[in-house]
Amino acid sequence: MLTTHDNSSLFKKLRINFISKAQPTTTEAKHFHADHTEKIKAERYLTNIQSPFSDMETSTYRVLIKVSKEVARYFKSKPYLKSQQIVETSKDGSLLVTYEITNDMEIIPIIQR
């Protein structure tokens, strides 16, 4: 099975077991723009990616979470995301923790734990 989505697309799906012969491509290689903005953007994304839900096209926003004293030790022992910052430790042992995320699904699994 070989499919092409549109004439300009290079995306093809192949069933590996039906491939009998591989040939070099005749398609030109794609390059970054001369000013390297796409390359810089991709490198920044790969450096800052926090989860499978991170989105390169969306600006980050800050999330503030209050963590109860019963689970505060887990947040102190290791950051759940790269952007985790403990903003405040209350007298009762609870924490205020911030994250910079691009998608709610980055933080929801942490809250569910």
Order of alpha helices (4+ residues) and beta strands (2+ residues): beta-beta-alpha-beta-alpha-beta-beta-alpha
